[in-house]
């Protein structure tokens, strides 16, 4: 019963408030990961295999905040634990934000404003949008919603049910690293 209440409250917060505009833990984490990436470009670190570098980064970047969340929740009495779990789960969910981005693409496509539609699609896909026509932009937006529906709604709830709020938080931190570093590129 408590898990269901935490999940419903987190989804309700996301629906009512949406993504925080000023402070979001994942944005802060992303900037820390970006700085650590620059540090990791050192010669000694580059001699380690890519898999082992990723593992080291995961343990250094994901595990300390996850452990900190677990410690914080564990230190609180039961009613406050649930409140904090709801807030943490809320920060891991991005349902309303994804809907807003997709609807922005939709509005521009309805108006046949292809330049603005391309700019809007570029915000949610990790591919070149200049050559996309109307159908390509619509397809890109739908694909982004489906992928991010898993990343920003279903998976955090799954990990919450499996490992409580620290599990959902751990998933979103790892998912943020995947979004930043998971695509093969020259870098």
C-alpha positions as CSV (number, residue, x, y, z in Angstrom):
1,X,0.0,0.0,0.0
2,X,2.8,2.4,0.9
3,X,4.6,1.8,-2.4
4,X,1.5,2.5,-4.4
5,X,0.9,5.8,-2.5
6,X,4.5,6.9,-3.1
7,X,4.2,6.1,-6.8
8,X,0.9,7.9,-7.2
9,X,2.2,10.9,-5.3
10,X,5.3,11.1,-7.4
11,X,3.3,10.9,-10.6
12,X,0.9,13.5,-9.3
13,X,3.8,15.8,-8.4
14,X,5.2,15.4,-11.9
15,X,1.8,16.1,-13.5
16,X,1.1,19.1,-11.3
17,X,4.6,20.7,-11.1
18,X,6.4,19.2,-14.0
19,X,10.1,19.3,-14.3
20,X,11.7,21.8,-11.9
21,X,13.0,24.8,-13.8
22,X,15.6,26.0,-11.3
23,X,17.1,23.0,-9.5
24,X,17.1,19.4,-10.7
25,X,19.4,16.8,-9.2
26,X,19.9,15.1,-12.6
27,X,21.0,18.4,-14.2
28,X,23.5,18.8,-11.4
29,X,24.7,15.2,-11.8
30,X,25.1,15.8,-15.6
31,X,27.4,18.7,-15.0
32,X,29.5,16.7,-12.5
33,X,29.6,13.8,-15.1
34,X,30.7,16.3,-17.8
35,X,33.5,17.6,-15.6
36,X,34.6,14.1,-14.7
37,X,34.7,13.2,-18.4
38,X,37.3,15.9,-19.0
39,X,39.4,14.6,-16.1
40,X,39.1,11.1,-17.5
41,X,40.7,12.2,-20.7
42,X,44.1,11.9,-19.0
43,X,46.6,9.6,-20.5
44,X,46.6,7.1,-17.6
45,X,42.9,6.7,-17.7
46,X,42.8,6.2,-21.4
47,X,45.0,3.1,-21.1
48,X,42.2,1.3,-19.2
49,X,39.7,-0.6,-21.4
50,X,36.5,1.3,-22.2
51,X,34.4,-1.2,-20.3
52,X,36.6,-0.8,-17.2
53,X,36.6,3.0,-17.5
54,X,32.8,2.9,-17.6
55,X,32.7,0.6,-14.6
56,X,35.0,2.9,-12.6
57,X,32.9,6.0,-13.6
58,X,29.7,4.2,-12.6
59,X,31.1,3.3,-9.2
60,X,32.6,6.8,-8.6
61,X,29.6,8.8,-10.0
62,X,26.5,6.7,-9.4
63,X,27.1,4.8,-6.2
64,X,28.0,7.6,-3.7
65,X,24.9,9.7,-4.4
66,X,22.8,6.5,-4.3
67,X,24.3,5.4,-1.0
68,X,23.7,9.0,0.3
69,X,20.1,8.8,-0.6
70,X,19.8,5.5,1.1
71,X,21.5,6.8,4.3
72,X,19.2,9.9,4.3
73,X,16.0,7.9,3.9
74,X,17.2,5.3,6.5
75,X,17.8,8.1,9.1
76,X,14.2,9.4,9.0
77,X,11.2,8.1,10.8
78,X,8.6,6.2,8.7
79,X,6.2,9.0,7.6
80,X,9.1,11.2,6.5
81,X,10.8,8.3,4.7
82,X,7.7,8.0,2.5
83,X,7.6,11.8,1.8
84,X,11.3,11.8,0.8
85,X,10.8,8.6,-1.3
86,X,7.9,10.4,-3.1
87,X,10.1,13.4,-3.8
88,X,13.0,11.3,-5.0
89,X,10.8,9.3,-7.3
90,X,9.2,12.5,-8.5
91,X,12.7,13.7,-9.6
92,X,13.3,10.5,-11.5
93,X,10.1,10.8,-13.5
94,X,9.8,13.0,-16.5
95,X,6.4,12.2,-18.0
96,X,5.0,15.7,-18.2
97,X,8.2,17.2,-19.6
98,X,8.3,14.6,-22.4
99,X,4.7,15.3,-23.2
100,X,5.4,19.0,-23.4
101,X,8.3,18.5,-25.8
102,X,6.3,16.2,-28.0
103,X,3.3,18.6,-28.1
104,X,5.6,21.5,-29.0
105,X,6.7,19.5,-32.1
106,X,3.1,18.7,-32.9
107,X,2.0,22.4,-32.7
108,X,4.8,23.4,-35.1
109,X,3.9,20.6,-37.5
110,X,0.2,21.5,-37.4
111,X,1.2,25.1,-38.3
112,X,3.6,23.8,-41.0
113,X,6.4,25.7,-39.3
114,X,9.2,23.3,-40.3
115,X,12.1,25.4,-39.0
116,X,10.6,25.6,-35.5
117,X,9.5,21.9,-35.7
118,X,13.1,21.0,-36.4
119,X,14.4,23.0,-33.5
120,X,11.8,21.3,-31.2
121,X,12.6,17.8,-32.5
122,X,16.4,18.5,-32.0
123,X,15.7,19.0,-28.2
124,X,14.4,15.4,-27.8
125,X,16.3,13.3,-30.4
126,X,20.0,12.7,-30.7
127,X,20.3,12.8,-34.5
128,X,20.6,15.4,-37.2
129,X,17.3,17.1,-37.9
130,X,18.1,19.4,-40.9
131,X,17.2,16.9,-43.6
132,X,14.0,15.6,-41.9
133,X,10.7,16.3,-43.5
134,X,7.4,16.4,-41.8
135,X,7.0,12.7,-41.5
136,X,10.6,12.3,-40.3
137,X,10.1,14.9,-37.5
138,X,6.8,13.3,-36.4
139,X,8.5,9.9,-36.4
140,X,11.5,11.2,-34.4
141,X,9.1,12.8,-31.8
142,X,7.1,9.6,-31.4
143,X,10.3,7.5,-31.1
144,X,11.6,9.9,-28.4
145,X,8.4,9.7,-26.5
146,X,8.4,5.9,-26.6
147,X,12.1,5.6,-25.5
148,X,11.8,8.2,-22.9
149,X,8.5,6.7,-21.7
150,X,10.6,3.8,-20.6
151,X,13.5,5.8,-19.3
152,X,11.5,8.5,-17.5
153,X,8.4,6.6,-16.3
154,X,8.4,2.8,-16.4
155,X,12.0,2.1,-15.5
156,X,12.1,4.5,-12.4
157,X,8.9,2.9,-11.2
158,X,10.3,-0.6,-11.8
159,X,13.5,0.2,-9.9
160,X,11.5,1.8,-7.1
161,X,9.5,-1.3,-6.7
162,X,12.6,-3.4,-6.8
163,X,15.0,-1.3,-4.6
164,X,12.9,1.6,-3.3
165,X,13.8,5.2,-3.9
166,X,17.6,4.6,-4.0
167,X,17.0,2.1,-6.8
168,X,15.0,4.6,-8.8
169,X,17.6,7.3,-8.2
170,X,20.5,4.9,-9.1
171,X,18.7,4.0,-12.4
172,X,18.2,7.6,-13.4
173,X,21.8,8.5,-12.6
174,X,23.0,5.5,-14.7
175,X,20.5,6.5,-17.4
176,X,21.9,10.0,-17.4
177,X,25.4,8.7,-18.0
178,X,24.0,6.5,-20.8
179,X,22.4,9.5,-22.4
180,X,25.7,11.5,-22.1
181,X,28.2,8.7,-22.9
182,X,26.3,5.8,-24.3
183,X,26.3,6.6,-28.0
184,X,29.3,5.6,-30.0
185,X,31.1,8.6,-31.4
186,X,34.6,9.8,-32.1
187,X,34.7,11.1,-28.6
